[in-house]
Every structure is written in structure tokens, then in C-alpha cells.
Amino acid sequence: MAVDTANLAALIGSRICHDLISPVGAINNGLELLAMSGAMVGPELELISDSVLNANARIRFFRIAFGAAGDQQMGRAEIVSVLDDISKAGRLKFQWDHSEGCSRSEVRMAFLAALCLETALPYGGMISISCDAGKWTVAGEGRKINVEAPLWGYLDASDTSANLAPAQVQFAMLPVAAQEADRKVGFDHTEEKITVWF
């Protein structure tokens, strides 16, 4: 049975994240042991520890955003845990405003939308994710919104002429994930807020 390109990319993403999460976790455990033994203290240990926590948070987030989705359910506690960790690690804060668990494919689309918003919030800000009557809204607020129109044209298929850099792949992946879920992606923005919905 042939595997289509989008699913193959998702499987590769899952494999990479799966293989990286264990060694990163092992490094974190080693740092905790060093700290407990007093063998290594100071700003160096803190810097390494912060970097490991950041890497772990990004891998967990990317595993959901870029990995294989399926109809598997995710509990609210698991989703919030991932978002809390990534909020601690960067300039963006994430808020999950949905009170229930949901399918992994829905969380994947929300995380891909959040990655799109990240590109528009160069100075950081708050990204809120909510669902009302089956319609998902991912909204980003910050002191400056920077929307590169050629990238955002991918989301509603109004313009797909831009060459995407690796850091922008989410703009191509979100519409594909939405199409698989029989949804359409839209977006809007002002000077201080940008919103994606599906």
C-alpha cells in the first residue's frame, strides 16, 4: 500500500521526535543528579538545564504538530502540560481555553496554527486556543504584528507562490491537515491581534 507524501512527512516527523525525546530526557536526568550531588553548580548548570527543558518542550510540541495524527484522543491535561512547558521556554505564552479533551488531529491543527502565529509575533505575546461549537480559533496578541502576506496566502489558497523556508513549513501543512479533516482555514489580523480559524 502506497503512503502519500503528507503522511510520509508526518511519519518522519513522528520518528525524529520519538527518537530525540529519550536522549534529551536522559540529559535532563543527568543534570538533576549533578545538581543533587553538588558536583556542578552555578550559572553554567542553569544555562544547560534551561536549554534541555526548552528542547524537551519543543520536541513534545513538534511531535504533535508535525507527527502523524489519526483519530486518537488527547486529554486536556496532556495538552495543557505541553503548552505550559513551551510557555516557560520562550517569549510566547500559550493558553488552552477548551475544557475537554479532543482528537489528536484537532490539536495538531491548533498547534500548526500557533506556529503560524509565532512568525507574526516577533516580540512575543499570548496565543489563545479555543473551540466553540466545533469551530476552532487560535488568536495571537502582541505589541507588534508582522504578517508576511505571501506566507499567509497558503492558508486560504489565495497565494501559494512564495518559496517556504524550513521554519515556515507549517503554512503548507495546516491547509493539508484541514483538508484531511474536511475543514477550511481562514485568518484575519489587526495591528495588535491575528486570528486563525478552522
C-alpha positions as CSV (number, residue, x, y, z in Angstrom):
1,M,0.0,0.0,0.0
2,A,1.5,3.4,-1.0
3,V,2.0,6.2,1.5
4,D,1.1,9.7,0.3
5,T,3.6,12.5,0.7
6,A,1.8,14.3,3.5
7,N,1.5,11.1,5.6
8,L,5.1,10.2,4.9
9,A,6.3,13.6,6.1
10,A,4.2,13.2,9.3
11,L,5.6,9.7,9.9
12,I,9.1,11.1,9.5
13,G,8.3,13.9,12.0
14,S,7.0,11.4,14.5
15,R,10.0,9.2,14.1
16,I,12.5,12.1,14.6
17,C,10.7,13.4,17.7
18,H,10.3,9.9,19.2
19,D,14.0,9.2,18.8
20,L,15.1,12.6,20.3
21,I,12.8,12.7,23.3
22,S,14.6,9.9,25.2
23,P,18.2,11.2,25.0
24,V,17.0,14.7,25.8
25,G,15.2,13.3,28.9
26,A,18.3,11.4,29.9
27,I,20.4,14.6,29.7
28,N,17.9,16.3,32.0
29,N,18.0,13.4,34.5
30,G,21.8,13.6,34.4
31,L,21.7,17.3,35.2
32,E,19.3,16.7,38.1
33,L,21.8,14.1,39.5
34,L,24.7,16.6,39.1
35,A,22.7,19.3,40.9
36,M,21.7,16.9,43.8
37,S,25.3,15.8,44.3
38,G,26.7,19.3,44.3
39,A,29.3,18.3,41.7
40,M,28.3,21.1,39.5
41,V,26.6,24.3,40.5
42,G,26.3,27.8,39.1
43,P,25.1,29.6,36.0
44,E,26.6,27.0,33.7
45,L,24.4,24.3,35.1
46,E,21.3,26.6,35.0
47,L,22.0,27.5,31.3
48,I,22.3,23.9,30.3
49,S,19.3,22.9,32.3
50,D,17.2,25.7,30.7
51,S,18.3,24.7,27.2
52,V,17.4,21.0,27.9
53,L,14.0,21.9,29.2
54,N,13.4,24.2,26.1
55,A,14.5,21.4,23.8
56,N,12.2,18.9,25.5
57,A,9.2,21.3,25.3
58,R,9.8,22.0,21.6
59,I,10.1,18.3,20.8
60,R,6.9,17.5,22.6
61,F,5.1,20.3,20.8
62,F,6.6,19.4,17.4
63,R,5.7,15.7,17.8
64,I,2.0,16.8,17.9
65,A,2.2,19.5,15.3
66,F,4.3,17.6,12.7
67,G,3.7,14.0,13.6
68,A,1.1,11.5,12.5
69,A,-2.3,12.5,13.9
70,G,-5.1,9.9,13.4
71,D,-8.3,9.9,15.5
72,Q,-6.6,9.2,18.8
73,Q,-8.0,11.3,21.6
74,M,-5.8,13.6,23.8
75,G,-6.8,14.6,27.3
76,R,-6.9,18.3,28.3
77,A,-4.2,17.7,31.0
78,E,-1.7,16.3,28.4
79,I,-2.3,19.2,26.0
80,V,-2.0,21.9,28.8
81,S,1.2,20.2,30.1
82,V,2.8,20.6,26.6
83,L,1.7,24.2,26.3
84,D,2.8,25.1,29.9
85,D,6.3,23.7,29.2
86,I,6.6,25.6,25.9
87,S,5.4,28.8,27.6
88,K,8.2,28.5,30.1
89,A,10.7,28.0,27.4
90,G,10.1,31.0,25.1
91,R,8.8,34.5,24.5
92,L,5.3,33.3,23.7
93,K,2.7,32.3,26.3
94,F,0.0,29.7,25.4
95,Q,-3.5,29.4,26.8
96,W,-5.7,26.4,26.1
97,D,-9.4,27.6,26.6
98,H,-11.1,24.3,25.7
99,S,-12.4,22.4,28.7
100,E,-12.4,18.9,27.2
101,G,-10.1,16.5,25.5
102,C,-10.2,16.3,21.7
103,S,-8.8,14.4,18.8
104,R,-5.1,14.5,18.1
105,S,-5.9,15.8,14.6
106,E,-7.7,18.8,16.1
107,V,-4.8,19.5,18.5
108,R,-2.4,19.1,15.6
109,M,-4.2,21.8,13.5
110,A,-4.3,24.1,16.5
111,F,-0.6,23.7,17.1
112,L,0.2,24.3,13.4
113,A,-1.9,27.4,13.5
114,A,0.0,28.5,16.7
115,L,3.3,28.0,14.8
116,C,1.9,30.3,12.0
117,L,1.1,32.9,14.6
118,E,4.5,32.6,16.1
119,T,6.0,34.0,12.9
120,A,3.7,37.1,13.2
121,L,4.7,37.9,16.8
122,P,8.4,38.8,16.6
123,Y,8.4,40.4,20.1
124,G,6.4,37.6,21.7
125,G,2.9,37.7,23.1
126,M,-0.1,35.5,24.1
127,I,-1.6,32.7,21.9
128,S,-5.1,31.6,23.0
129,I,-6.6,28.4,21.6
130,S,-10.4,27.8,21.9
131,C,-13.2,25.8,20.4
132,D,-16.9,26.8,20.2
133,A,-19.5,24.5,18.6
134,G,-16.8,22.7,16.7
135,K,-15.1,25.8,15.3
136,W,-11.5,26.3,16.4
137,T,-10.0,29.7,16.9
138,V,-6.3,30.4,17.5
139,A,-5.6,34.0,18.4
140,G,-2.3,35.8,18.9
141,E,-1.9,39.1,20.6
142,G,1.3,41.1,20.9
143,R,2.7,44.6,20.8
144,K,3.6,44.3,17.1
145,I,2.0,42.1,14.4
146,N,4.2,41.3,11.4
147,V,2.2,39.5,8.7
148,E,4.2,38.4,5.6
149,A,1.3,38.3,3.1
150,P,2.9,35.7,0.7
151,L,3.2,33.2,3.5
152,W,-0.4,33.6,4.8
153,G,-1.8,33.2,1.3
154,Y,-1.0,29.4,1.7
155,L,-3.7,29.1,4.5
156,D,-6.7,30.1,2.3
157,A,-5.0,29.1,-1.0
158,S,-5.2,32.8,-2.2
159,D,-1.5,32.8,-3.0
160,T,0.9,29.8,-2.9
161,S,3.7,31.3,-4.9
162,A,6.1,32.0,-2.0
163,N,9.0,29.7,-1.5
164,L,8.8,28.4,2.0
165,A,11.8,28.1,4.3
166,P,12.0,25.1,6.7
167,A,10.9,27.4,9.5
168,Q,7.7,28.2,7.6
169,V,6.6,24.7,6.6
170,Q,3.5,25.0,8.9
171,F,1.9,27.3,6.4
172,A,1.8,24.5,3.9
173,M,1.0,21.7,6.4
174,L,-2.0,23.4,8.1
175,P,-4.2,23.5,4.9
176,V,-3.4,19.9,4.1
177,A,-4.3,18.8,7.7
178,A,-7.5,20.9,7.5
179,Q,-8.5,19.3,4.2
180,E,-8.0,15.8,5.6
181,A,-10.4,16.8,8.4
182,D,-12.8,18.4,5.9
183,R,-12.3,21.9,7.2
184,K,-11.3,25.2,5.7
185,V,-8.7,27.6,7.2
186,G,-9.3,31.3,7.4
187,F,-7.4,34.2,9.1
188,D,-7.7,37.9,9.9
189,H,-5.5,40.5,11.6
190,T,-5.3,43.9,13.0
191,E,-2.2,45.9,14.3
192,E,-2.3,44.0,17.7
193,K,-4.1,40.7,17.0
194,I,-4.1,38.0,14.5
195,T,-6.5,35.1,14.4
196,V,-6.7,31.8,12.5
197,W,-9.8,29.6,12.5
198,F,-10.7,26.2,11.0
